[in-house]
Amino acid sequence: MLELATLGLLQKQPQHGYQLKQELERFISGCISVNYGAIYPLLKRLEQQGFLTLSITEGEGGGKRKIYSITEQGQRRFQEKMLEHPKESWVNARSRFMIKFVFFSYVKPQQRIDLIKKRLEVCQTRLHQEKQQPQPQDYYFSVAWTRYLFMIQNEIEWLQQQLEQEKPDDKDLAG
């Protein structure tokens, strides 16, 4: 997920590692945890794989600053990551979808629709399965369970709203 988010943010503009970490925390910290121990090795790996280029510039304090830019190969990798559906936990799948949603401007309208429909299908299946389970007897467990079901239903309604709003227009930066 961090790779997807990093490539997504670099679609907008080249950034240095610290700036990138701040952007990641600002926009997607509700989905994934971001730390320097993960971001810098990822940037190095993405550069080695040809997904990013590195340039050195003068920093504000006179020091050198590494600026990362996405390459055409990196843009293809980003598109690939946006459209994949890995098998993962319910929580990770939700987080991955929200990260993808942040970058919906960089995919085609039909791809957005397909991604929303896939997530909607997963949520509807999950809600159906969970409703088949016996209601917990413990008061607090039951209240938490009810909230959990409400959250899934709320996500389904939100996804349906997003699906209704999807149409090719000026939101589309992908062409």
N, C-alpha and C positions, 0 to 999 in steps of 0.2 A: 504494500500500500504506500509505503514511503517513496518508492521509486515512481509510482504513478503520480503522486502528489508533487514530487520534485520536478518531474518532466512537465507536469501541467503548469506549475508556476513559472517555469522557464519559457513556456510558450509566450508569455506576456512580454518578458524583457530579461536580458542578461542580469545576473545577480551574483554577489559574493556570498560566501557560505553563511556568515552571520546574518545578513539581510534575508537570505533564503530561510534560515531557521526561524527568524522573527515572523516572516510571512506564513510559514507552515503553522506556527503556534497560533497566529491570529485567525487563520481561516479554517484550519482543520484539527485544532487541538481537541475538539469534542469527539473526534473520530479515532485519532491515534496519538500516541505519545512521541514526542520529538526530543532527541537529545544530541549533543555534539558527538558523542561516541558512535552514533549511528549515521549522522548526516555526512560527516567528512569522509569516512570510508566509502559511503555510497557515491558521493561525488567523484571520488578517485576511480571507483569501479566503472561508473558510467562514462567517464572520460576515456578510460582504457578500452572500453567496448565501442568507442566511437560515437556515443550518443550525445556527448558534450564536448565542447572545446573550452580551453582554458586560456585566458589572457591575463597578463600582469599589468596592473596600473598603479599609479601613485595614490595612496590613501590620503585622507584628510590630514592626518598627523605626520605625513611625510614617509610613512612606511609603505611597503608593497601590499597590494591587495589582489587576490585571485578572483577574477570574474569568470563565471561559468555561463556559457551560451549553449542552447540546444542546436544540434545539427539536423540536417534532413533525415538522417538515419534515426536520430533521437525522436524526431516528430513521428516517424513511422512506428517506432517502438511505443510511443505514447498512445497512438491510435490503437495499436494492438492491445495494450494494457486496458484501454478504455472499453474495448469490446469483449474482453475475456470474462468468463464466468467460472472462476476456480471453485473447487469443492472446499468449503471452509465452514467454520462455525456460524451459527445464526448471528452472533454479535459481530464477528468480523465481516460477514456479508453485508450487514447493515452499514457498518462503517465504510466499507469499500464503495457501496452505492452512493453514500453521501459525498465521498470524495469525488466520485465520478460526476455527481450532480453539479458540484462547484465548477467543473470544467466542461459542462454541456455546451458552452458556446463554441467549443473547438471540435465538435462532431456534427455530422449532418443531421437534419431533422428526423429522418427515418431511423437513424441509429439511436437518437434520443428516445424516440417512441418505443423502439425495440427494448432498450434498456429499462425504461419505465414499466413496460408490460411484463418483462421478465421478473422484475422486483415485485410487482403487484401479484403475479402468480405465486411467487415464493411466500409472500405475506399471507395471501388468502389460504394457501395450503397449510401454513403454520397455524393460523387462527383456527381453521377447521380441526386440525389435529389436537390442538390444545383444548378446544371445547369438548372433545371426546373424553378427556381425562376427568377423573372424579374430583369434585370440589374439595379442597383441603378443609379439614375440620378445625385446625388451629385458627383462632381469630386473626392473628397477625399474618400468618401464612396466607389465609384467605383474602385479606385486604390487599396484600402484595400481589397475589395471583390475579385479583380483579383488576388492579392497576395495570399489570402486565398485559392482560387481554385488551384493556382499553387502549394501551399504547400501540398494540398491533392494529387494532381497528382504526385508530387515529392515523397511523401511517398509511393504511389502505385508502382512507378517505383523501389524504393529502396526495397520494400517488394518482388517484382518480382525477383530482383537480389538475394536477400537472399534465396528465394525459390530455385532458380537455383543452388545456391552454397551448399545447404543442401544435404549431403550424409554422410552415416556412415563412419567416419574416426577417426583420433586421436583427433579431437575436443571433442569427446564424453567422458566425465568423468562419465556419469551415467551408463555406461555399455552397 
